[in-house]
């Protein structure tokens, strides 16, 4: 079966060759993955661009890249259209080049935050310029959550700790617990706060997902600790570990640059969280897993996540848009993820879709018909917002 997860490790040295020619044959995008570092590096660009051009608009380079340049490049470059071969799975998974592409995200991210903090602390920038810099840092923070997402799925101890460090800038440390043990278990069901429902706008979804995800993470971690015979205030508490990193990071920066940078740190964190939750909204809007005869939810399949194979955004987000395969096989590293026609397809990349999501009438005009087509015209198979269920069903000719 195409989406069956492979297990085990290769014992053949030939299967793990890392010479440039054979590695490029396994992955024609190999040399592009370092471009994923452009996102955190955008926090380092504003000061240099403003210095060299005198154009203060470059303090807003983050939203310009994410919301303007990437959507245009997505449209110009188009879809990827290539999938890794099954026989290359082990070699790709064990090639440490791909891990370093995510590892290097963190120092670039932290250096950008350090530079921005120094600028927020000074008097050289206007309030508007500082807001632009905070917005740029916030988008980096949100994309940093995606790097944490990739690292947090790994079983290696180092990568899991790096995931918590990547989450420190956004203060969203509980995501480490909720995403892996909550979202992946309940995805595309009414029980998952991070799965958007048909008829639910982004602005209705976001508070439900933020609050619901927080409560779920607390409950999941409390239960895990209880099974180990530990209390909440344990050094083994993953949430407290991650939150401690945020406190240490923000506290250290304020110690060096002064407490008055705190509002800017909070603003960039909120923007980062907002970006993450907007992507959550896009990824599962209206999708509902099938039920088994015993009433339990069927295993998550590629049909339960929206997919996009736009090359440019996939490079910047480490294949996050191949979300259908990620949920069907969460153990796969980003370089091995595949796109499939079985999965429902977004009409554009995430960078474009988050713009659509911000305008609910536009979003519904684009996505509701795609959702209906995915279920063969049977709207009752969708995950519909409870308060709007009767209205939506009647709009589609279903008697209630």
C-alpha positions as CSV (number, residue, x, y, z in Angstrom):
1,X,0.0,0.0,0.0
2,X,1.4,3.4,-1.0
3,X,1.0,5.0,2.4
4,X,2.2,2.0,4.5
5,X,4.9,3.2,6.8
6,X,8.2,1.4,6.4
7,X,10.1,0.3,9.5
8,X,13.5,-1.0,10.5
9,X,16.9,0.3,9.5
10,X,19.1,-0.6,6.6
11,X,22.3,-2.5,7.4
12,X,23.7,-2.1,3.9
13,X,26.5,0.4,3.6
14,X,25.7,0.8,-0.1
15,X,22.2,1.8,0.7
16,X,23.5,4.8,2.8
17,X,25.9,6.3,0.2
18,X,26.2,10.0,0.7
19,X,28.2,11.1,-2.3
20,X,26.7,14.1,-4.0
21,X,25.6,12.5,-7.2
22,X,23.7,9.5,-5.7
23,X,22.2,11.8,-3.0
24,X,20.9,14.2,-5.6
25,X,19.5,11.3,-7.5
26,X,17.5,10.3,-4.4
27,X,16.3,13.8,-3.8
28,X,16.4,16.4,-6.6
29,X,15.5,19.1,-4.1
30,X,18.4,18.2,-1.9
31,X,20.3,21.5,-2.3
32,X,17.1,23.6,-1.9
33,X,16.4,22.6,1.7
34,X,19.0,25.1,3.0
35,X,16.6,27.8,1.7
36,X,14.5,26.9,4.7
37,X,16.9,29.0,6.7
38,X,15.8,32.1,4.7
39,X,12.8,32.4,7.1
40,X,14.8,32.8,10.3
41,X,17.4,34.9,8.5
42,X,14.7,37.4,7.6
43,X,15.0,38.6,11.2
44,X,18.6,39.6,10.4
45,X,17.9,41.3,7.1
46,X,15.9,44.4,8.1
47,X,18.7,46.5,9.7
48,X,21.1,45.8,6.8
49,X,18.5,46.5,4.1
50,X,17.4,49.7,5.8
51,X,21.0,50.8,6.3
52,X,21.9,50.1,2.6
53,X,18.8,51.5,1.0
54,X,17.4,54.0,3.5
55,X,13.9,52.4,2.9
56,X,12.2,51.8,6.3
57,X,9.7,49.5,4.7
58,X,12.3,46.7,5.1
59,X,11.5,46.5,8.8
60,X,8.4,44.8,7.5
61,X,10.4,42.3,5.4
62,X,8.9,39.3,7.2
63,X,5.3,39.9,6.0
64,X,6.6,41.0,2.6
65,X,8.4,37.6,2.2
66,X,5.6,35.4,3.7
67,X,2.5,37.2,2.4
68,X,3.7,38.6,-0.9
69,X,6.9,37.1,-2.4
70,X,6.2,33.4,-1.5
71,X,2.6,33.4,-2.9
72,X,3.9,35.0,-6.1
73,X,6.8,32.4,-6.4
74,X,4.3,29.6,-5.6
75,X,2.2,30.7,-8.5
76,X,5.2,31.1,-10.9
77,X,7.1,27.9,-10.0
78,X,4.0,25.7,-9.5
79,X,3.8,22.2,-8.0
80,X,6.7,19.9,-7.2
81,X,5.4,16.7,-8.8
82,X,8.2,14.4,-7.5
83,X,8.0,11.8,-4.7
84,X,10.9,9.9,-3.1
85,X,11.2,6.3,-4.2
86,X,10.4,3.6,-1.6
87,X,13.8,2.0,-2.1
88,X,15.4,5.3,-1.1
89,X,13.4,5.6,2.1
90,X,16.1,4.3,4.5
91,X,18.9,6.3,2.9
92,X,17.0,9.5,3.0
93,X,15.9,9.0,6.6
94,X,19.4,8.4,7.8
95,X,21.1,11.1,5.8
96,X,22.1,13.6,8.5
97,X,22.3,16.5,6.0
98,X,18.5,16.9,6.4
99,X,18.7,17.0,10.2
100,X,21.3,19.8,10.0
101,X,19.0,21.9,7.9
102,X,16.6,21.9,10.8
103,X,19.2,22.1,13.5
104,X,20.7,25.3,11.9
105,X,17.3,26.9,12.1
106,X,17.6,27.4,15.8
107,X,20.9,29.4,16.1
108,X,19.8,31.7,13.2
109,X,16.4,32.1,14.9
110,X,18.0,33.0,18.2
111,X,20.6,35.4,16.7
112,X,17.7,37.2,15.0
113,X,15.8,37.6,18.3
114,X,19.0,38.9,20.0
115,X,19.5,41.5,17.3
116,X,15.9,42.6,17.3
117,X,15.9,42.9,21.1
118,X,18.9,45.3,20.9
119,X,17.0,47.4,18.3
120,X,13.8,47.4,20.4
121,X,15.9,48.6,23.4
122,X,17.3,51.6,21.5
123,X,15.8,54.9,20.6
124,X,16.9,54.9,16.9
125,X,13.7,53.2,15.6
126,X,10.2,54.8,15.5
127,X,7.3,53.0,17.1
128,X,6.1,52.0,13.6
129,X,9.5,50.6,12.7
130,X,9.6,48.6,16.0
131,X,6.2,47.2,15.2
132,X,7.4,46.1,11.7
133,X,10.4,44.4,13.3
134,X,8.1,42.7,15.8
135,X,5.9,41.5,13.0
136,X,8.9,40.1,11.1
137,X,10.1,38.4,14.3
138,X,6.6,37.0,14.9
139,X,6.4,35.3,11.6
140,X,9.9,33.9,12.2
141,X,8.6,32.7,15.6
142,X,5.6,31.0,13.9
143,X,7.8,29.3,11.3
144,X,10.0,28.3,14.2
145,X,7.1,26.4,15.6
146,X,7.1,24.4,12.4
147,X,10.8,23.6,12.9
148,X,9.8,22.5,16.4
149,X,7.0,20.4,14.9
150,X,9.5,18.5,12.7
151,X,12.0,18.0,15.6
152,X,9.3,17.1,18.1
153,X,8.1,14.1,16.1
154,X,11.5,12.4,16.4
155,X,12.4,9.8,19.0
156,X,16.0,11.0,19.5
157,X,16.5,12.9,22.8
158,X,18.5,15.7,21.2
159,X,15.9,16.6,18.6
160,X,13.1,16.6,21.2
161,X,15.1,19.0,23.4
162,X,15.8,21.2,20.3
163,X,12.0,21.2,19.6
164,X,11.4,22.8,23.0
165,X,14.1,25.4,22.4
166,X,12.5,26.3,19.1
167,X,9.2,26.8,20.9
168,X,10.8,29.2,23.5
169,X,10.5,32.3,21.3
170,X,6.7,31.9,20.9
171,X,6.1,30.8,24.5
172,X,4.0,27.9,23.0
173,X,5.8,25.1,24.7
174,X,2.7,23.1,25.5
175,X,2.4,22.5,21.7
176,X,5.2,19.9,22.1
177,X,2.7,17.7,24.1
178,X,-0.6,18.6,22.5
179,X,0.5,18.2,18.9
180,X,2.0,14.8,19.3
181,X,-0.3,13.2,21.9
182,X,-3.5,15.1,21.3
183,X,-3.8,16.5,17.8
184,X,-2.4,13.4,16.1
185,X,-4.8,11.1,18.0
186,X,-8.0,13.2,17.5
187,X,-7.3,14.9,14.2
188,X,-10.2,15.4,11.8
189,X,-12.8,14.6,14.5
190,X,-15.0,17.0,16.5
191,X,-12.9,16.2,19.6
192,X,-9.8,17.9,18.2
193,X,-9.6,21.6,19.0
194,X,-7.0,22.1,16.2
195,X,-9.3,20.7,13.4
196,X,-11.4,23.5,12.0
197,X,-15.0,22.8,11.2
198,X,-17.0,23.6,8.1
199,X,-18.7,27.0,8.5
200,X,-16.3,28.0,11.3
201,X,-14.3,31.2,10.4
202,X,-10.7,31.6,11.3
203,X,-11.6,34.1,13.9
204,X,-14.0,31.7,15.6
205,X,-11.6,28.8,15.3
206,X,-8.5,30.5,16.7
207,X,-9.7,31.1,20.3
208,X,-11.3,27.6,20.4
209,X,-8.0,26.0,19.2
210,X,-5.8,28.1,21.6
211,X,-7.8,27.4,24.7
212,X,-8.7,23.8,23.8
213,X,-5.1,22.9,22.9
214,X,-3.9,24.4,26.2
215,X,-6.4,22.5,28.3
216,X,-5.7,19.3,26.4
217,X,-1.9,19.6,26.8
218,X,-2.3,20.1,30.6
219,X,-4.5,17.1,30.9
220,X,-2.3,14.8,28.8
221,X,0.9,15.7,30.6
222,X,-0.8,15.4,34.0
223,X,-2.0,11.9,33.1
224,X,1.4,10.9,31.8
225,X,3.1,12.1,35.0
226,X,0.5,10.3,37.1
227,X,1.2,7.0,35.3
228,X,4.9,7.5,36.2
229,X,4.0,8.2,39.8
230,X,5.1,11.8,39.5
231,X,3.4,15.1,40.4
232,X,2.8,18.1,38.3
233,X,5.8,20.0,39.7
234,X,8.3,17.4,38.4
235,X,11.5,18.1,36.5
236,X,10.2,15.6,34.0
237,X,7.2,17.7,33.1
238,X,7.6,18.5,29.4
239,X,5.4,21.5,29.5
240,X,7.2,23.1,32.5
241,X,10.5,22.3,30.8
242,X,9.4,24.2,27.6
243,X,7.9,27.1,29.6
244,X,11.0,27.4,31.6
245,X,13.0,27.9,28.4
246,X,10.7,30.8,27.5
247,X,11.1,32.4,30.9
248,X,14.8,32.0,30.7
249,X,15.0,33.4,27.2
250,X,12.8,36.4,27.8
251,X,14.3,37.0,31.3
252,X,17.8,36.9,29.9
253,X,17.0,39.3,27.1
254,X,15.3,41.7,29.5
255,X,18.3,41.5,31.9
256,X,20.6,42.5,29.1
257,X,18.4,45.0,27.2
258,X,15.9,46.2,29.8
259,X,12.3,45.3,30.8
260,X,10.8,47.7,28.2
261,X,11.5,45.1,25.4
262,X,8.9,42.8,27.0
263,X,5.9,44.3,25.1
264,X,7.7,43.6,21.8
265,X,8.6,40.1,22.9
266,X,5.0,39.4,23.7
267,X,3.8,40.9,20.4
268,X,6.1,38.8,18.3
269,X,5.0,35.7,20.3
270,X,1.3,36.4,19.8
271,X,1.9,36.8,16.0
272,X,3.8,33.6,15.9
273,X,1.0,31.7,17.7
274,X,-1.5,33.3,15.3
275,X,0.4,32.1,12.3
276,X,0.6,28.6,13.7
277,X,-3.2,28.5,14.4
278,X,-4.0,29.9,11.0
279,X,-2.0,27.0,9.4
280,X,-3.9,24.6,11.7
281,X,-7.1,26.1,10.3
282,X,-6.0,25.5,6.7
283,X,-4.8,22.0,7.3
284,X,-8.0,20.2,8.3
285,X,-10.9,22.5,7.5
286,X,-14.1,20.5,7.4
287,X,-12.5,17.1,7.1
288,X,-13.9,14.2,9.1
289,X,-12.5,10.7,9.6
290,X,-14.8,7.8,9.0
291,X,-16.2,5.7,11.8
292,X,-15.7,2.0,12.2
293,X,-18.7,-0.3,12.7
294,X,-17.9,-0.4,16.4
295,X,-18.3,3.4,16.5
296,X,-14.6,4.3,17.0
297,X,-12.8,6.6,14.6
298,X,-11.0,4.9,11.7
299,X,-7.2,5.3,11.5
300,X,-6.2,8.7,10.1
301,X,-5.7,8.4,6.3
302,X,-4.3,10.8,3.6
303,X,-7.9,11.8,2.9
304,X,-8.2,13.5,6.3
305,X,-5.7,16.4,5.8
306,X,-5.6,19.1,3.1
307,X,-2.5,18.7,0.9
308,X,-0.5,21.1,-1.2
309,X,2.5,20.3,-3.4
310,X,3.5,23.9,-4.2
311,X,7.3,23.6,-4.4
312,X,8.3,27.0,-2.9
313,X,6.3,26.9,0.3
314,X,7.2,23.3,0.8
315,X,10.9,24.2,0.7
316,X,10.4,27.0,3.2
317,X,8.3,24.9,5.5
318,X,10.2,21.6,5.3
319,X,7.4,19.7,3.4
320,X,4.7,20.7,6.0
321,X,2.2,21.0,3.1
322,X,2.6,17.3,2.4
323,X,0.4,17.1,5.5
324,X,-1.7,14.1,4.4
325,X,1.3,11.8,4.4
326,X,2.5,13.3,7.6
327,X,-0.7,12.4,9.5
328,X,-0.9,9.0,7.8
329,X,2.7,8.3,8.7
330,X,3.9,10.7,11.4
331,X,7.2,8.9,11.9
332,X,8.4,10.0,8.4
333,X,11.0,12.7,8.3
334,X,10.2,15.7,6.2
335,X,12.5,14.6,3.3
336,X,10.6,11.3,2.8
337,X,7.1,12.7,2.8
338,X,5.0,12.1,-0.3
339,X,2.2,13.8,-2.1
340,X,-0.8,11.8,-3.3
341,X,-3.8,12.3,-5.5
342,X,-5.9,10.5,-2.9
343,X,-5.5,13.5,-0.5
344,X,-7.8,16.5,-0.9
345,X,-5.8,19.3,-2.6
346,X,-5.6,22.9,-1.7
347,X,-5.9,25.3,-4.6
348,X,-2.7,27.1,-3.6
349,X,0.2,26.9,-1.1
350,X,-0.2,27.8,2.6
351,X,1.2,31.3,2.1
352,X,-1.7,32.1,-0.2
353,X,-4.3,30.1,1.8
354,X,-3.6,32.0,5.0
355,X,-4.5,35.2,3.2
356,X,-7.8,33.6,2.1
357,X,-8.5,32.4,5.6
358,X,-8.2,35.9,7.0
359,X,-11.3,36.8,4.9
360,X,-14.1,34.3,5.9
361,X,-16.4,34.9,2.9
362,X,-13.5,34.5,0.5
363,X,-12.4,31.3,2.3
364,X,-15.8,29.7,2.2
365,X,-16.3,30.6,-1.5
366,X,-13.0,28.9,-2.3
367,X,-13.0,25.9,0.1
368,X,-16.6,24.8,0.8
369,X,-17.1,23.6,-2.8
370,X,-13.8,21.7,-2.6
371,X,-14.8,20.1,0.6
372,X,-18.2,19.1,-0.9
373,X,-16.4,17.7,-4.0
374,X,-14.0,15.7,-1.7
375,X,-17.0,13.9,-0.2
376,X,-18.7,13.3,-3.5
377,X,-21.4,15.8,-2.8
378,X,-22.4,14.3,0.6
379,X,-22.2,17.2,3.0
380,X,-23.2,15.0,5.9
381,X,-19.7,13.4,5.8
382,X,-18.0,16.7,6.7
383,X,-17.0,18.0,10.1
384,X,-19.6,20.8,10.4
385,X,-19.6,23.5,13.1
386,X,-22.4,22.4,15.5
387,X,-24.0,25.8,15.7
388,X,-24.2,26.1,12.0
389,X,-25.0,22.5,11.1
390,X,-28.7,23.0,10.5
391,X,-28.2,26.0,8.3
392,X,-25.4,24.4,6.2
393,X,-27.3,21.2,5.7
394,X,-30.4,23.0,4.6
395,X,-28.3,25.1,2.2
396,X,-27.3,21.9,0.6
397,X,-30.8,20.4,0.4
398,X,-30.5,18.1,3.4
399,X,-33.6,17.9,5.6
400,X,-32.9,18.4,9.3
